[in-house]
Amino acid sequence: MATKTLIVIFQRGGMDGLNALVPHADGHYYDLRPAIAVGEPGSADGALDLDGYFGLHPALAPLKPLYDGGWLAAVHATGGPDLDRSHFSAQAGMEIASGGVIGGWVGRHLLATAGAGRSGRRIRAISIGTALDQALAGSPDSAAVASSADFRIRSREPELWEAALPLLHAGIADGYVAQGERVFSVLDAFRELRPHEIEPAADASYPAGAFGRAMLQAAQYIKSGLGIEAIGINLGGWDHHANEGNALPPKLQELAQGMAALRTDLAERFDDVVVVTMSEFGRRAAENAAQGTDHGSGNAMFVLGGRVNGGRVIADWPGLQSAALDDGALRITTDYRNVLGEILSQGFGNQDLGSVFPGVRAASALGLLLG
């Protein structure tokens, strides 16, 4: 049976969900953003209508066919109700996803499902980068790999060192032995399966830059049969306090192109993949004097996959009238942990969400995934 893989894209900097997933039928939106609002559907550079109320920013055009095909769903007015508006603490809080517990939410998910026929696999999760994402922390089966092509022992005699290093590690404290064994396990898997040599599908067009390379690498891991259950990918550059009309579209285009290329590249394997996007907070409802937006609250998340119950925007919409705002920002009506929890339970067989998100109140089902 194919391994199911969760891909978590963290948009670091606080994406402006109101300009990504545009509430074009809420008239207050245009009152609050006279200079930077995305135009109504049908206007020049207007929003791409989804359901008569919400639309995609035109830079997210590569996502529209995925939405129309039923593979993409969006959830609006989401966020962490206990998080502040500081980038660093909000990002850490969102990745830990519950106060007073150890590790991150993906790490705890891996621990909760370790006995489900997976215990023999040493590496179950990879952060694509030089450091382990906080969300993946807490599981001994997680690793950070910036590039599978460059993950090797650099020596004139690598085979000699690969044989000798495990023996050297055997005499060190247990924690270091386990860490060393994980490194050697990854080395062995990369050498055997050579994921970096797998070419993308001819019609899969990944964006240039680090994010596009990370998305390609994620597809290579999945297609190689490496058995990775979770992949963390970061896309920074979302903190647009000024000139958002020019700064936001390239980031949205990069995100959309990477997600669309992944779907094309994975082809028949797409049924075993769920991609979820998240960002530490949204932006304030009103534009500022620099034609940007300041730190806010509620935001939008996208969920993509072959078994996603897509073609829908899910929103308990609070409105953008002044009385409905949370200190000038979109009010959170859906806890982002309920979005993640439903993905883990319905898509990845986790029946112990209490250990992943302790203290989080159960909510009405969102219906994100098909049976």
C-alpha positions, 0 to 999 in steps of 0.5 A: 500500500502506498504511503500517504504524505502530508505536505505542510507549506508555512507562509512565513511573514503573515499572508494577507488572506483578504487579498488572496481569498477575496471576499468580493461580495462583502462591500466593506472590503472595498471601503477598507482598501481603496488603493489595494483591494483586488477588483470585482470579478469581471473587472481588469485584474479582478478576482477569479470568482469561486462561489459568488462571494469569494474569489482568488487573487488573479496571481493565484490563477494556476489554482483555479483549475484545481478548484474547479476540478474538485482538488482544492478547498479553501478555509477562510477566517482561520487562525490561532485564537491564542496567538499574538501578532508577533511573527516569531512567537506566533509562528512558534505557537502555530507550529507547536499548536498547543501550550505546555506540550513538547514538540510540534503538531506533526511530531506528535502526530507521528508519535501517535501513529508510530505503532500503525505498521510504521515503527520499522521506518526510521525516517518518516518526516523531512523538513526541506531546509537546513533546520528542522521545522518546529512543527516536525520536532518531537518525533525521533523519526524526523530529519532536516535535509536541504538537498537530497542530491547534496546529502552525502559524506564528502570525502575522497573515500566516502565508502570507508567513512560510511563503514567507520562512522557507525562504529564510532557512534556506537561508543557514544551516549544513546541520544547521539547513537540514535541521531547518528543512526538516523543520518545513516538511514537517510544516507542509505535510502538516498543512495539506494533510491536516488530521489534527486535523479527522478525527473519531473513530468514534462508538463510540470512547471515548477517556479524558479527559486528555493520554493520551487526546488523544495516542491520538486524535491517533495515530489521526488521523495514521494515518487521514489518510494522513500516512505515519507509521511510528512514534509515541511516546506517554507515560503517566506516574504509575506510581511507586506507593510507597504506597497502590497499591490506590487509585493503580494502578486509575485509571492502568490504566483510562486505559491500557486505555480508550485502547488499546480506543478506538484499536482501535475508531477504526482499524477496518479500518486496525487490521491495519497497526498494532502497539501495544506498551507498556513501562515502565522496570522492574517493582516488588518482589514484596512490598508495603511498609509503606505498602501500595505497592511499591518499584522492582523488575525484571521486568515485563509488556508488552502487544502489540496489533494486527490481526496480533498472534497474541493471546489468549495470555500468553507467559511463561517464568515464574520463580516468586515463591518467595524463591529465584527472586527477583532481590533481592526482585523478579520475575526477568527471563526475556525481554529486552524487546529480543527482544520489540521485535525480533520486532515490527520484523522480523515486522511492519515488515520490518526484517532488520537487527536487529543495527544496532538492538539490537547485542550482544543475543543471539538468542532463541527466537521468541515468535510475537507476530505472524501471518504 
